[in-house]
Structures are given as structure tokens and as C-alpha cells.
Amino acid sequence: MTGLHGAHAVITGGSSGIGLATAAALAARGASVSLVARDESRLRKASVSLKSRGASVRTAVADVSSQAEVEEAFSALEASAGPCDVLVTCAGQARPGEFLELDDEVFRRMVEVDYFGTLHAVRAVAPSMVRRRSGSIVAISSAAAVLGIYGYTAYAPAKFAVRGLMEALRDELNPAGVHVACVYPPDVDTPQPAEENRWKPAETAAISGAIRPMAAEAVASAIVRAVERERYAVYPDRSVALLAALGPLAAPFLRRMVDRRVRHARRARA
């Protein structure tokens, strides 16, 4: 079991959504939290909210797609609060759309933010954790990294890359005493889905049906349990866990279901 009381936890994308909920959950366990995000105003609001609940909080502004900005932010935070004991990489973007209609820049941005944004943060803390033979690295992937989804040809590959990174990293860092975890959340009730809905194809909405987004706090609780119990694969939603467990066995059935819903959506649009 990993103790969180007195630990220094750094959360990228910590100003809202899963990141802010995770910061609150870690602080409730006695961790000192540092938030990293692009928007200084949202960071200030997040900091005030957490401090009102008694949390010890620091913030740093950085675009996670920039390795230089990430390194500068982490260096400042560690100079203030000590080495990072727990890293949770929540910063990310999702931009749905039809493959043939998306600009090249969208594909590039998804990889830069979702994959390299994760990689830069991990690279910033892993050497120190290995030297100390302790620490926890948690990356937020996606249910879209368990099964690719219509309309997410830019987003899903970036999250599959996060999955591949963490699977390989787990095997490398485990002998050094560093815990590695990868989280596969479904749709979560954060500001992100509202932005996605501006671009989401009708077929994508038809596939997801009436599934209600998960609460960010529920995902945060799963993350904290994974850190404390040193688990690798984290499935906050049972349906995603079932999908991951069944794997190729379920794929033919799921593809037929997807094809059927796509046909229905296109007929309705026509």
C-alpha cells in the first residue's frame, strides 16, 4: 500500500474536470498538491477552491505540449514542495470529426497534447523516482484506447499511444520500485464533452446512445485507490472493464452494433 499523507502530488490538467477532482481526492488523503494547466485564471479559481477545503496547493502555468514549459513548471514546483511523489497526467484534448473532413493540424494537436503532453510530464519526474526507488505515475488514457470509436480517428490513436507507453513503462519501472498506472475512463461529466459536441458526427452520438457521462469524482476515487493499492490498469466504469476483459471476443459483436447504428443515423440524417 502507498501512503499519500505528506506526499507531493503533481496533476497536469489540474484546473478542472478529472484533474481538479483528483487533486481534491488526493488532498483529502493528506497529500500536498500542485496543479499544472494552461489557463492562469482557471488555475487561480481551482487553487482557491481547494484551499477553502484546507488543501496545500501550488500552481504552475504550462502548455503540456511544450517540453520546455513542462520542465520549467515541474522544476519550480519541486523547488517549492520537494520531489514529485505522485504524478497524474490529466491534461488532454478530444476533437471528434469525420476523418476526411479533419485538418491535418487536428491530428497533430491530439498527439502533441494527449501523447507528448503525457510523455513530457513522465520524463520530468521518472528519473528522480527511480533514484529514490519510490513514486507513482498515473496516466489518463481513454475508453477509446480499448476500442477505437467512429469520429475519433484523431483522438483515439493518441490515447492508444498513451496506453502503449504506460504498458512498456510499467515493466521498466516496476523493478525500480516505481508504481505505474493507466486509466481508461468513459465519457466524463466535465467541460470537455460540451466542446466535443460542437464537432461530434451524428453517427458518433448514435453509437454512444443515451449513456450518461461518469462523474469526475468517481474517476478520481478510482485513481486514488489505484495509487494506494499500486494497481496498473484502472477501469472506473464496469462496461469498459468488461470490454477490456473480453477483448477480441467481443469485437465482432460490437462492430456489428456500430455498423447498425451508423446506418440508422445516416438514414435519419438523409
SULURLIN-V590540 format. One line per field, one symbol per residue. ss: DSSP state (a for helix, b for strand, c for the rest). phi: phi as a letter, one per 20 degrees, with the letter a starting at -180 (. if undefined). psi: psi as a letter, one per 30 degrees, with the letter a starting at -180 (. if undefined). Layout:
ss: ???
phi: ???
psi: ???
This chain:
ss: cccccccbbbbbccccaaaaaaaaaaaacccbbbbbbccaaaaaaaaaaaacccccbbbbbcccccaaaaaaaaaaaaaaaccccbbbbcccccccbccccccaaaaaaaaaaaaaaaaaaaaaaaaaaaaacccbbbbbccaaaccccccbccaaaaaaaaaaaaaaaaaaaaccccbbbbbccccbbcaaaaaacccccaaaaaaacccccbbaaaaaaaaaaaaaacccbbcccaaaaaaaaacaaaaaaaaaaaaaaaaaaaaaac
phi: .eedfnfeddcemeealgffffgfffffenfedcdcaeefffffffffffffdnfecccbeaeffdfffffffffffffecngfecdcedfacccfqfgfdffgffffffffefefffggffffdggffffelapcccdeeagfeebgcgncfefgffffffgfgffffgffegfendecccdcfegcfcffgfffffdffgffffffmdfefffgffffffffffffeleeecdfdffffffffflgfeggffffffgfffffffffff
psi: kkkfkfljkkjkhgflbeeeeeeeeeefgglkkkkklejeeeeeeeeeeeefggljkllkkkjffjeeeeeeeeeeeeeegllkekkjjfkllkjllkeffkleeeeeeeeeeedeeeeeeefffeeeeeefhllkjkkjblfffekkkkfhfeeeeeeeeeeeeeeeeeeefefggkkklkkilakkilfeeeeefffkleeeeeefbgkkklkeeeeeeeeeeeeeghldkjjfkeeeeeeeeebfefeeeeeeeeeeeeeeeeeee.
